[in-house]
Amino acid sequence: MRRVINLPRAAFDGYCEGELKKATLTGNQQPVHIDITEAAMELGAEAMKEWMSDLAQNLGMPQGLSEGLKQQ
């Protein structure tokens, strides 16, 4: 028996190591929600910029965008 999933309506959670941040994406890899814990915020702005840059790159966003996030 095959199971059909409506990808635009499906939601999948992904966590960073240590589960300090959680990204929720649709089945079409569209970001829906980002949760950032207080512990992650305490790591500072540099760590957050690096994480956001990596997320943008993993989502297939244009290279210039992810590079711009690292430099800000």
C-alpha positions in Angstrom: 0.0 0.0 0.0 1.4 3.4 -1.0 1.0 6.4 1.2 0.6 9.8 -0.4 1.9 12.9 1.4 0.8 16.4 0.3 4.3 18.0 0.5 3.3 21.7 0.6 1.1 20.9 3.7 3.6 18.6 5.4 5.9 20.0 8.0 9.3 18.6 9.1 11.5 19.7 12.0 15.2 19.8 11.9 17.5 20.4 14.9 21.1 21.6 15.2 23.5 19.6 17.3 22.5 20.0 20.9 19.0 21.1 19.9 19.7 24.7 20.5 17.8 25.7 17.3 14.9 24.2 15.4 13.9 24.8 11.9 10.4 23.8 10.6 10.2 23.3 6.8 7.4 22.3 4.5 7.9 19.2 2.3 8.9 21.6 -0.4 11.7 22.9 1.8 10.1 26.3 2.5 10.9 27.6 6.0 7.8 27.9 8.2 9.2 28.6 11.7 12.6 29.0 13.4 12.9 28.4 17.2 16.1 29.7 18.9 16.6 28.8 22.6 18.0 31.3 25.2 21.1 29.1 25.4 21.7 29.7 21.6 21.2 33.4 22.0 23.9 33.4 24.7 26.4 32.0 22.2 26.4 35.4 20.6 25.8 37.1 17.2 28.8 35.5 15.4 27.5 31.9 16.1 24.0 32.9 15.0 25.3 34.4 11.7 27.3 31.3 10.9 24.2 29.1 11.7 21.9 31.2 9.5 24.5 31.2 6.7 24.7 27.4 6.8 20.9 27.2 6.9 20.6 29.4 3.8 23.2 27.4 2.0 21.5 24.1 2.9 18.2 25.4 1.7 19.8 26.2 -1.7 19.5 29.9 -1.5 21.8 31.9 -3.8 25.5 31.9 -2.8 25.7 35.7 -2.5 23.0 35.7 0.1 24.7 33.2 2.4 28.1 34.9 1.9 26.5 38.2 2.9 25.1 36.7 6.1 28.6 35.7 7.1 30.1 39.1 6.5 27.5 41.2 8.4 
